[in-house]
Every structure is written in C-alpha cells, then in structure tokens.
Amino acid sequence: MMSERKKGAILSYIQVVLSVAVSVIYVPVLLRYLGQSEYGLYQIVGSFFSYISVFESCMSTGVLRNYCNALGSQDKEAADVTLSMAKVIYRVMAALMVVAGVIVLFAFRSFYASSFTASELKESSAILLLLFANMMVTLLGSVYLTILTGHEKFTFLKVLAIIIQVAQPFFVILCVRKIPYAITVSTVIVVFNVLTVLMRYLYVTRKLKIRIVKKKRNRKVIGEIVGLSATILLGCIADQIFWKTDQVILGKLFSTTVVAVYSVGAQIYMMYMQFGTQIASVFYPKVSILYQEENGLQKVSDLFIRVGRATFFVILLVLSGFIIFGREFLLVWVGEGYEAAYWVAIIVMLPFSVDLAQNLGLCILQVKGQYGFRAKIYLLSAVLNIVTTVLFTKLIGIVGAALSTGVSMFLTSGLIMNWYFQRKAGLDIKKFWKETAPVIITAVLLTMSALILKQQLKIEPAGSIWKFGAGVLLYTALYAAVMLGIVANQSEKKQFLQIVTSLNLTLKRK
C-alpha cells in the first residue's frame, strides 16, 4: 500500500505536468483573446497584489508548524487550541484586508497614473478590489488547509488541485471569448477559489469529522504562531520582490505590452519552480516528526540529500530541455515577438536550480526555528535587486531585469544559504554536493552534446510541431536512460520501479 506522502509526491508531479500542458494551450489562447495590452495589465495587477497575498501563506506556515508538532506528540488539546487560535487570527487578518485594500488601491492608482490610460486604471482598480475579496475568502478557509496538510491528506489536496488546474483555464477561455478583458480572468479565478475553499471545508467536516472547538484565548499559542509567521513574512516579502517586482518596474518604465513579453519568460521559470517545490511540499510533517526523534538532525540531513538528488533528476531534465528546444518552443507556443523571453527564462532558471533542489532546507529551518537568517538575507538581497533591476533594465531592456534577479539568486541561494546550512543549521552540505554532483555533471554533458549535435545536423524542429515533439521525446528518453542506467543508485532505481508499478496497477484498475 502506497503511503499518502508518496502518493502526494506522485500526484504533485502529475499536477506539474498537467500545469505545463495546460499552460502550453492556455497562455497563447489567452493572449489571442485578450491581446498583449490586457494580458500585460493582468500580470501587472497580479504582481502588485502579490505583496499583500504573502500574509496568508506566511501565517499558514506558523499555524502548520504548531499543528504538526501537536499531532506528532499526540496532544489533542494542543491541536484544538492551535486551530481555535488560528481561526481567530485569520478572522482578524480578513478584517485588515479591507483597510489594506483601500491603501493599496490608492497607492496603485498613484503609481501608474502617468503610464496607464484612464480605462486601464479603471479596470485595474476593479481587478484589485476583486482580488482583495478573494484574499478574504482564502484567509477564512486557510485553517482547513492546515488540517488537511497536518493529517497528510495529500491525495485529496492534489486531486482537487488537478481538477481546478484543468477546469479553471477552460472556463476562463470560455468567458474571455465573450468578454475579452483582464477582469474576466480575475472573476473566474475568484469563483474557483471559493469552490476550492468550500470543498476543503466539506472534506474536513464530513470526511474527517473534525470540528474546530472554540477555546479560551491563548496568548502563548498566538504569540508562537505570529512570532514564526513574522519571521517567515520577511522571507515571503523578499520572494515577492524577486518574482514580481520586475513586472512592476517594467510596467512603470515601459508599457503593458513590454510586460506581456517579460511575463511569457516569467511563466516559464514559474512553471520550472513547480517541478522543484512539489516534492518538498509533502515533507513538512515528516521533517517535523523526524527532528523530534533520536539523532533527528542526522536523519533530517539525510532526507535533505535524498530529496535534493530526486529534485535535481527532474528539474535538470526541464532546464536542459528548455536550453536545447526553448527558442523553438516559444515560437510554437506564442508565436513571433517573444524572443527575449528565452533569455529571461534561462537567466533566472540557472541559479534558481540550487534553491529548488534545496527547497526542503526551508522546511528544516522553520522546524528548527532558524528561518530568521534566511528571511533577513533575502530581504536585503531583494532590496538590492530593486536598484539593480532599474539600472540593468535601462541599459539592456527586459533581459536586464532577469539578470538582476538571477545574480541575486546566485548570491543568496548559491553562496550565502549553503554556508548557513553547513555552519549553522547542521546540514551536511559537503555531502549534498558530493552526492548531487554526478547528476549535475551528467546533465551538463547531455545538454552540451545535444546542442552540438543539433547545430551540426542543422536540426530545426520548429518547422513542424511533430518534429519539435519528436525531438523533445527523443531527448527525454535519452536523458532518462542515461540517468537511470548510470547515475541513479539502487535505492533510486527501486523507488522509480515502485512508482511505475503503482501507476500501472492504478491505471489497470481504472
């Protein structure tokens, strides 16, 4: 019987693959109906709003840690108190969203008053208000996501996410055909978010039979949740600056059309992010439990290395594939006029690979209560990123914005955080790089060989979708054969065969 954690990991990657497949269809169709201007407008508003949305995810982390610790020690009273206090906190935050909404709306209109048209300002303001309403719904339903994650109900969470992932773009396209505006997209997203929250609530109350019992206000628990969340908030804000400020600045300096081009490249590296973060997302409860055991730090460090290797196997296939076929992919995907998006994606993806492979390290820092350093360093780097983005963008255009982000990522994730993991967090980083080096070197050699072969044979798969698809499939098969045959250890080969066998059995039953 496959564990919930393993099922969750498999479903996570199915979700990512579907997400990529849907995006391949969704983004060009959306661009066709909306146009570059409306699409760019939607991306700018989303980027601006993201600075507020981080509050929910950060607070959720604090709640989840307390809840998982209570479940790990089988302390039902502590678990009930955590949920009750979390509900109070989320209600307060939802109320604060009203105030935040007004402030952000005025700030947004003032910031873009000179670069937006009157109609763009009006529509973007309406989208912002809609997104704030969406955030209030998300906050009020966050406690149910905590319960599901704490009880490791990953199958339900991932299946629900997959259904939404497929259904939402379908209804967006259906609606924008009739009403081709950015606000149409936002409206559909809000509707599906409400449905998601409702389904989580029903599963918790009907299936798990869990009720949130009202408890007397516990300042200690609230302090623990808010204290950790405040620390993580710094890191979350830094992350938003990394991923969203580029679009905000480009919208200010240039136009919504330029933002649309950059956003296509951003769409690529955000999809890339999903491949790296999905494995780590199902291991938070596991890390929390392992750390409390005897020799817990050593066990957590070993898990960190195993997950890192598994992540590199996956993400380097995606990265190398995009380096080889990226130009052709963009031409097939969104057409001409988006050539700069290729370099935007690669410049960010290369240094970001380290952060993705070590993503479990963030969970470890949270469990150990050492997340503060990461938050401070990333915030400092993010502020520097704002300055360099403006300078680089003025010199070399939209590629400069990506270069600024890429350099910041290399300095923080590649250098500073690896030093901290080794010296302060107690993780065996030397062993991590020793164990992952064969995967990285092999991926580099395969990429270089494929590029040389492509150039020598003058292969241009973009001339035909079928040729392009055949080229991608051939390289994927070669990559898998080399990695499994030469690089993967016996344990990894065994796990791969178990996953394949389980999937075959599942398909046969269906």
VOGU-3710 file (C-alpha; in Angstrom, 3 decimals, decimal comma):
1> mmserkkgai> 0,000/0,000/0,000  1,495/3,318/-1,097  1,772/5,946/1,648  -0,103/9,248/1,478  3,239/11,032/1,276  4,401/9,021/-1,740  1,000/9,373/-3,411  1,195/13,096/-2,754  4,649/13,321/-4,355  3,486/11,406/-7,451
11> lsyiqvvlsv> 0,287/13,435/-7,765  2,344/16,608/-7,309  4,346/15,825/-10,411  1,244/14,800/-12,314  -0,142/18,207/-11,323  3,006/19,946/-12,574  2,970/18,078/-15,896  -0,712/18,929/-16,353  0,009/22,535/-15,384  2,666/22,771/-18,082
21> avsviyvpvl> 0,427/21,054/-20,627  -2,491/23,344/-19,799  -0,258/26,439/-19,936  1,020/25,419/-23,364  -2,572/25,655/-24,580  -3,905/28,278/-22,181  -1,392/31,137/-22,446  -1,348/31,563/-26,262  -5,160/31,307/-26,427  -5,465/33,866/-23,625
31> lrylgqseyg> -3,024/36,171/-25,445  -5,075/35,781/-28,607  -8,373/36,799/-26,990  -7,032/39,411/-24,560  -4,183/40,864/-26,605  -0,787/41,895/-25,223  -2,115/45,056/-23,549  -4,875/43,353/-21,488  -2,626/40,372/-20,701  0,155/42,693/-19,543
41> lyqivgsffs> -2,357/44,643/-17,441  -3,479/41,455/-15,699  0,144/40,488/-14,967  0,959/43,929/-13,511  -2,078/43,933/-11,214  -1,299/40,379/-10,111  2,290/41,359/-9,353  1,194/44,387/-7,340  -1,360/42,387/-5,377  1,095/39,597/-4,593
51> yisvfescms> 2,771/41,770/-1,969  -0,411/41,548/0,097  -1,160/37,879/-0,602  2,044/36,778/1,155  0,450/37,401/4,544  -1,809/34,376/4,171  0,918/31,907/3,200  3,247/33,139/5,932  0,641/32,890/8,676  -0,316/29,426/7,439
61> tgvlrnycna> 3,250/28,227/7,973  3,196/29,303/11,614  -0,124/27,555/12,194  1,034/24,392/10,405  4,191/24,048/12,499  2,254/24,248/15,770  -0,437/21,882/14,486  2,053/19,286/13,191  4,008/19,394/16,459  0,776/18,780/18,405
71> lgsqdkeaad> -0,201/15,887/16,143  3,326/14,426/16,325  3,184/14,387/20,136  -0,469/13,172/20,023  -1,605/16,162/22,072  -5,232/16,626/21,002  -5,795/19,576/23,340  -2,814/21,458/21,872  -4,062/20,695/18,353  -7,550/22,017/19,183
81> vtlsmakviy> -6,123/25,173/20,768  -3,928/25,791/17,711  -6,894/25,524/15,339  -9,067/27,745/17,517  -6,401/30,468/17,786  -5,679/30,172/14,069  -9,319/30,834/13,286  -9,226/33,988/15,421  -6,030/35,186/13,704  -7,431/34,567/10,216
91> rvmaalmvva> -10,613/36,496/11,035  -8,582/39,484/12,217  -6,453/39,327/9,086  -9,542/39,149/6,870  -10,849/42,311/8,517  -7,484/44,014/7,965  -7,754/43,197/4,259  -10,472/45,832/3,979  -8,075/48,521/5,217  -5,203/47,148/3,149
101> gvivlfafrs> -7,422/47,099/0,068  -8,154/50,811/0,302  -4,482/51,728/0,887  -3,170/49,536/-1,944  -5,825/50,792/-4,345  -4,823/54,429/-3,814  -1,100/53,550/-3,994  -1,600/51,601/-7,219  -3,564/54,376/-8,940  -0,964/56,950/-7,892
111> fyassftase> 1,987/54,796/-9,032  0,597/54,116/-12,525  -1,255/57,407/-13,073  1,262/58,563/-15,664  1,848/55,267/-17,509  -1,722/53,820/-17,656  -4,636/55,070/-19,721  -7,871/56,081/-17,964  -9,579/52,820/-18,981  -6,592/50,743/-17,798
121> lkessailll> -6,654/52,482/-14,415  -10,382/51,877/-14,052  -10,203/48,191/-14,977  -7,089/47,505/-12,889  -8,737/49,119/-9,845  -11,751/46,830/-10,198  -9,438/43,797/-10,507  -7,593/44,791/-7,328  -10,835/45,026/-5,338  -11,877/41,629/-6,649
131> lfanmmvtll> -8,543/40,096/-5,664  -8,826/41,513/-2,149  -12,248/39,906/-1,783  -10,666/36,679/-2,968  -7,953/37,002/-0,320  -10,567/37,375/2,428  -12,193/34,107/1,343  -8,785/32,391/1,263  -7,904/33,587/4,765  -11,191/32,409/6,269
141> gsvyltiltg> -10,675/28,952/4,730  -6,936/28,573/5,455  -7,463/26,665/8,702  -8,998/23,764/6,751  -5,933/23,532/4,509  -3,811/23,319/7,664  -5,909/20,409/8,956  -5,657/18,508/5,670  -1,883/19,040/5,422  -1,297/18,142/9,066
151> hekftflkvl> -3,201/14,863/8,596  -1,272/14,273/5,341  -4,386/14,107/3,157  -2,237/14,788/0,108  -4,268/12,608/-2,245  -7,394/14,707/-1,751  -5,474/18,007/-1,891  -3,595/17,121/-5,064  -6,593/15,581/-6,873  -8,651/18,682/-6,068
161> aiiiqvaqpf> -5,800/20,905/-7,265  -5,528/18,912/-10,511  -9,280/19,245/-11,185  -9,139/23,003/-10,589  -5,965/23,218/-12,687  -7,764/21,788/-15,702  -11,250/23,253/-15,232  -10,302/26,851/-14,422  -8,445/27,680/-17,683  -11,264/26,083/-19,672
171> fvilcvrkip> -13,857/28,374/-18,109  -11,536/31,399/-18,396  -11,202/30,891/-22,145  -14,940/30,256/-22,436  -15,656/33,591/-20,738  -12,967/35,777/-22,365  -14,269/34,759/-25,801  -17,427/36,697/-24,935  -15,909/39,325/-22,592  -12,218/39,854/-23,605
181> yaitvstviv> -10,952/41,757/-20,565  -8,467/41,090/-17,771  -11,222/41,447/-15,142  -12,991/38,455/-16,698  -9,984/36,275/-15,875  -9,938/37,517/-12,280  -13,654/36,849/-11,815  -13,369/33,221/-12,923  -10,332/32,691/-10,663  -12,255/34,035/-7,663
191> vfnvltvlmr> -15,194/31,707/-8,343  -12,920/28,660/-8,488  -11,089/29,725/-5,337  -14,405/29,893/-3,465  -15,231/26,381/-4,710  -11,808/25,116/-3,564  -12,268/26,516/-0,051  -15,760/25,000/0,116  -14,518/21,532/-0,905  -11,767/21,618/1,747
201> ylyvtrklki> -14,329/22,607/4,383  -16,684/19,784/3,400  -13,889/17,173/3,442  -12,681/18,235/6,888  -16,147/18,372/8,450  -17,829/15,472/6,638  -14,984/13,029/5,907  -12,513/13,641/8,743  -15,277/14,603/11,199  -13,093/17,368/12,623
211> rivkkkrnrk> -14,715/20,363/14,240  -12,891/23,478/15,331  -13,702/23,753/19,013  -13,826/27,279/20,394  -11,170/27,668/23,086  -10,290/30,380/25,538  -7,844/32,835/24,012  -4,295/31,517/24,474  -1,739/34,327/24,145  1,196/31,890/24,217
221> vigeivglsa> -0,045/29,955/21,176  -0,972/33,142/19,327  2,490/34,511/20,115  4,180/31,364/18,800  2,163/31,453/15,564  2,591/35,179/14,977  6,266/35,095/16,014  7,231/32,424/13,489  4,958/33,911/10,849  6,507/37,361/11,265
231> tillgciadq> 9,942/35,881/10,645  8,776/33,963/7,601  6,971/37,082/6,377  10,302/38,782/5,754  11,342/35,888/3,525  7,982/35,889/1,759  8,231/39,613/1,022  11,732/39,054/-0,331  10,424/36,254/-2,550  7,701/38,522/-3,918
241> ifwktdqvil> 10,279/41,174/-4,737  12,342/38,572/-6,566  9,455/37,242/-8,628  7,099/40,191/-9,029  8,993/43,476/-8,875  10,388/43,019/-12,374  6,890/43,278/-13,886  6,002/46,221/-11,638  9,104/48,192/-12,677  8,768/47,296/-16,367
251> gklfsttvva> 5,143/48,456/-16,266  6,296/51,774/-14,832  9,263/52,320/-17,192  7,756/50,948/-20,411  4,251/49,638/-21,146  1,815/46,778/-20,586  2,947/45,300/-23,929  6,569/45,009/-22,729  5,338/43,395/-19,512  3,463/40,814/-21,588
261> vysvgaqiym> 6,719/39,737/-23,298  8,589/39,505/-19,987  5,664/37,639/-18,416  5,957/34,872/-21,005  9,541/34,259/-19,829  8,359/34,549/-16,222  5,663/31,975/-16,955  8,426/29,547/-17,972  10,509/29,932/-14,822  7,401/29,864/-12,606
271> mymqfgtqia> 6,436/26,528/-14,175  10,023/25,428/-13,551  9,570/26,390/-9,906  6,687/23,953/-9,574  8,878/20,998/-10,549  11,248/21,767/-7,681  8,848/22,706/-4,913  6,335/19,891/-5,255  8,444/17,188/-3,577  9,349/19,363/-0,602
281> svfypkvsil> 5,704/20,420/-0,125  4,678/16,952/1,101  7,597/16,508/3,502  6,922/19,250/6,084  5,054/16,939/8,508  7,788/14,299/8,020  10,583/16,756/8,853  8,731/17,894/11,970  8,404/14,289/13,228  11,961/13,182/12,294
291> yqeenglqkv> 13,548/16,136/14,056  11,969/15,108/17,361  13,429/11,576/17,139  16,838/10,392/18,367  19,611/11,567/16,008  16,877/13,641/14,405  19,217/16,186/12,787  21,211/13,454/11,039  18,006/11,850/9,749  16,752/15,219/8,514
301> sdlfirvgra> 20,098/15,913/6,798  19,980/12,533/5,021  16,414/13,265/3,892  17,575/16,687/2,646  20,200/14,997/0,433  17,842/12,302/-0,902  15,160/14,858/-1,778  17,814/17,127/-3,332  19,046/14,361/-5,647  15,489/13,419/-6,633
311> tffvillvls> 14,708/17,072/-7,360  17,836/17,538/-9,491  16,919/14,486/-11,582  13,632/16,162/-12,507  14,470/19,866/-12,777  17,663/19,401/-14,793  15,680/17,500/-17,418  13,364/20,515/-17,681  16,231/23,044/-17,663  18,393/21,236/-20,205
321> gfiifgrefl> 15,360/20,566/-22,410  14,464/24,252/-22,429  18,055/25,299/-23,204  18,032/22,951/-26,202  14,495/23,485/-27,501  13,428/26,733/-25,783  13,555/29,016/-28,832  11,536/26,595/-30,905  9,105/26,043/-28,048  8,379/29,761/-27,698
331> lvwvgegyea> 7,860/30,099/-31,455  5,422/27,188/-31,487  3,795/28,276/-28,229  3,196/32,035/-28,506  4,499/32,900/-31,968  6,925/35,635/-33,019  7,786/38,705/-30,976  8,711/36,878/-27,753  12,383/36,003/-28,489  13,630/37,883/-25,402
341> aywvaiivml> 11,527/35,598/-23,185  14,006/32,743/-23,894  16,869/34,595/-22,183  14,609/35,918/-19,420  13,715/32,335/-18,505  17,224/30,830/-18,717  18,959/33,637/-16,797  16,626/33,060/-13,839  16,325/29,260/-14,115  20,082/28,559/-13,925
351> pfsvdlaqnl> 20,797/29,976/-10,431  17,307/29,128/-9,212  18,050/25,421/-9,706  20,089/25,411/-6,481  17,227/26,936/-4,486  14,769/24,387/-5,875  16,992/21,378/-5,133  17,473/22,637/-1,563  13,862/23,691/-1,062  13,411/21,200/1,774
361> glcilqvkgq> 16,040/23,210/3,650  13,470/25,968/4,156  11,144/23,497/5,899  14,059/22,371/8,068  14,882/25,949/9,075  11,241/26,542/10,002  11,097/23,397/12,148  14,397/24,332/13,862  13,314/27,940/14,391  16,227/29,265/12,302
371> ygfrakiyll> 14,286/30,811/9,429  15,104/34,360/10,561  18,545/34,422/8,918  17,182/33,354/5,535  14,453/35,969/5,765  16,880/38,804/6,593  19,408/37,870/3,897  16,732/37,510/1,217  15,114/40,795/2,183  18,458/42,608/1,955
381> savlnivttv> 19,182/40,973/-1,396  15,665/41,771/-2,623  16,092/45,474/-1,844  19,377/45,432/-3,769  17,526/43,647/-6,583  15,143/46,610/-6,950  18,049/49,002/-7,524  19,908/46,730/-9,952  16,690/45,944/-11,850  16,147/49,642/-12,595
391> lftkligivg> 19,810/50,092/-13,648  20,090/46,926/-15,746  16,695/47,468/-17,386  17,643/50,948/-18,526  20,891/49,560/-20,010  19,774/46,340/-21,738  15,970/46,260/-21,547  13,835/43,430/-20,186  16,743/40,945/-20,143  18,401/43,245/-17,606
401> aalstgvsmf> 15,508/42,711/-15,183  16,055/38,941/-15,369  19,834/39,350/-14,979  19,322/41,337/-11,776  17,109/38,608/-10,324  19,493/35,850/-11,451  22,548/37,453/-9,833  20,636/37,988/-6,578  19,535/34,351/-6,558  23,104/33,131/-7,108
411> ltsglimnwy> 24,473/35,203/-4,239  21,778/34,179/-1,756  20,775/30,617/-2,628  24,024/29,555/-4,227  26,538/31,010/-1,779  25,194/32,507/1,460  22,472/29,936/2,221  24,773/26,989/1,544  27,233/28,444/4,054  24,419/28,818/6,601
421> fqrkagldik> 23,041/25,307/6,020  26,516/23,866/6,705  27,762/26,065/9,558  24,609/26,995/11,456  21,798/24,572/10,553  23,919/21,429/10,896  23,160/20,036/7,422  25,899/18,155/5,596  26,213/20,432/2,547  29,573/18,962/1,501
431> kfwketapvi> 27,924/15,562/1,251  24,936/17,145/-0,530  27,112/18,480/-3,361  29,196/15,285/-3,456  26,025/13,209/-3,891  24,362/15,556/-6,411  27,498/16,335/-8,499  27,136/13,237/-10,754  23,562/14,268/-11,610  24,605/17,854/-12,454
441> itavlltmsa> 27,723/16,893/-14,476  25,792/14,304/-16,487  23,008/16,806/-17,248  25,584/19,403/-18,412  27,305/16,863/-20,698  23,976/15,731/-22,177  22,932/19,349/-22,810  26,226/20,279/-24,499  26,175/17,118/-26,627  22,586/17,733/-27,742
451> lilkqqlkie> 23,318/21,388/-28,614  26,408/20,433/-30,659  24,505/17,657/-32,447  21,583/19,996/-33,151  23,931/22,605/-34,626  25,947/20,135/-36,687  22,872/18,448/-38,154  21,102/21,829/-38,554  18,010/20,450/-36,829  15,151/22,949/-36,782
461> pagsiwkfga> 12,201/21,231/-35,073  10,184/24,466/-35,075  9,408/23,879/-38,729  6,894/21,275/-37,607  5,106/20,671/-34,309  5,547/16,946/-34,871  9,313/17,303/-35,395  9,515/19,507/-32,318  7,589/16,943/-30,250  9,733/14,098/-31,575
471> gvllytalya> 12,921/15,979/-30,665  11,711/16,591/-27,105  10,605/12,968/-26,643  13,886/11,622/-28,036  15,940/13,791/-25,687  13,719/12,891/-22,704  14,190/9,181/-23,427  17,970/9,631/-23,736  18,134/11,644/-20,504  16,066/9,072/-18,586
481> avmlgivanq> 18,121/6,157/-19,932  21,457/7,736/-19,007  20,351/8,932/-15,562  18,687/5,644/-14,595  21,351/3,457/-16,170  24,481/5,258/-14,971  23,776/7,881/-12,280  20,857/6,578/-10,174  21,734/4,358/-7,191  19,980/1,104/-6,378
491> sekkqflqiv> 17,544/2,737/-3,954  16,512/5,354/-6,537  16,071/2,719/-9,241  13,956/0,640/-6,851  11,771/3,630/-5,959  11,359/4,513/-9,641  10,226/0,955/-10,438  7,812/1,008/-7,469  6,269/4,263/-8,716  5,911/2,916/-12,276
501> tslnltlkrk> 4,408/-0,356/-10,978  1,947/1,503/-8,731  0,863/3,760/-11,587  0,347/0,766/-13,885  -1,765/-1,003/-11,281  -3,824/2,156/-10,746  -4,439/2,525/-14,485  -5,396/-1,156/-14,820  -7,938/-0,866/-12,002  -9,500/2,134/-13,713
//
